[in-house]
Amino acid sequence: MIKTEFGIIDIIEKDKDYSKYEPNRYHCIYIDDDRYINDWWDRLTLMKTYFHNLNHPETGLARWGVTLIPPESLAAFQDIVISDQRINEDKQLVLLAEKIRQAIRENKYMIHYGV
């Protein structure tokens, strides 16, 4: 399994470069990149995101880097995750859905560490 990780940033810093790998700091959970991300790719590329910092707007996920997912993109991300039928058999997807729900509730950015 190749892990891809997602966490919540408590306070986003406008000029900070988030490239440093700090999954514990953001209380990241992981899912199997090979099992999910490819299947979701077309829908993920419609989400507004940032790569490494807020000065680099993009769409989708940085597969081999760091993505910042803004609050306005979280509902779309949540829809992608909870509409995947495999959520009924994979507790990691359930944890990801809960993490997204928390970020939405708290109006916070999420961070994604690619493979």
HULINRA-V630780 format. One record per residue. N is the residue number from 1. RES is the residue in one letter. SS is DSSP state (helix for helix, strand for strand, loop for the rest). D_LAST is the distance of its C-alpha to the last C-alpha in Angstrom with 2 decimals. Layout:
N_RES_SS_D_LAST, N_RES_SS_D_LAST
This chain:
1_M_loop_10.45, 2_I_loop_6.66, 3_K_strand_6.26, 4_T_strand_5.59, 5_E_strand_8.39, 6_F_strand_11.55, 7_G_strand_14.61, 8_I_strand_17.86, 9_I_loop_19.20, 10_D_loop_22.84, 11_I_loop_24.21, 12_I_loop_22.50, 13_E_loop_23.62, 14_K_loop_24.40, 15_D_loop_23.88, 16_K_loop_21.21, 17_D_loop_18.05, 18_Y_loop_15.27, 19_S_loop_12.82, 20_K_loop_13.52, 21_Y_loop_11.15, 22_E_loop_13.64, 23_P_loop_12.59, 24_N_loop_16.13, 25_R_loop_17.85, 26_Y_loop_16.68, 27_H_loop_17.08, 28_C_loop_13.66, 29_I_strand_13.44, 30_Y_strand_10.65, 31_I_strand_10.75, 32_D_strand_9.78, 33_D_helix_7.47, 34_D_helix_9.74, 35_R_helix_12.74, 36_Y_helix_12.74, 37_I_helix_10.81, 38_N_helix_12.60, 39_D_helix_15.80, 40_W_helix_15.62, 41_W_helix_14.64, 42_D_helix_18.28, 43_R_helix_19.01, 44_L_helix_15.97, 45_T_loop_17.07, 46_L_loop_20.35, 47_M_loop_19.15, 48_K_strand_19.97, 49_T_strand_17.20, 50_Y_strand_16.69, 51_F_strand_14.07, 52_H_loop_14.16, 53_N_loop_17.83, 54_L_loop_20.63, 55_N_loop_22.08, 56_H_loop_19.48, 57_P_strand_20.02, 58_E_strand_17.96, 59_T_strand_17.33, 60_G_loop_14.44, 61_L_loop_10.84, 62_A_loop_9.05, 63_R_loop_6.22, 64_W_loop_5.12, 65_G_loop_7.25, 66_V_strand_9.35, 67_T_strand_11.56, 68_L_strand_14.95, 69_I_strand_16.55, 70_P_loop_20.33, 71_P_helix_22.81, 72_E_helix_24.31, 73_S_helix_21.20, 74_L_helix_20.74, 75_A_helix_23.46, 76_A_helix_21.89, 77_F_helix_18.51, 78_Q_helix_20.58, 79_D_helix_22.49, 80_I_helix_19.51, 81_V_helix_18.47, 82_I_helix_22.06, 83_S_loop_23.23, 84_D_loop_20.92, 85_Q_helix_23.40, 86_R_helix_20.94, 87_I_helix_21.14, 88_N_helix_24.36, 89_E_loop_22.82, 90_D_loop_19.50, 91_K_helix_20.04, 92_Q_helix_16.41, 93_L_helix_17.08, 94_V_helix_20.33, 95_L_helix_18.81, 96_L_helix_16.54, 97_A_helix_19.75, 98_E_helix_21.63, 99_K_helix_19.24, 100_I_helix_19.59, 101_R_helix_23.32, 102_Q_helix_23.63, 103_A_helix_22.08, 104_I_helix_24.48, 105_R_helix_27.37, 106_E_helix_26.80, 107_N_loop_26.03, 108_K_loop_22.94, 109_Y_loop_19.74, 110_M_strand_16.42, 111_I_strand_13.28, 112_H_strand_9.75, 113_Y_strand_6.73, 114_G_loop_3.78, 115_V_loop_0.00
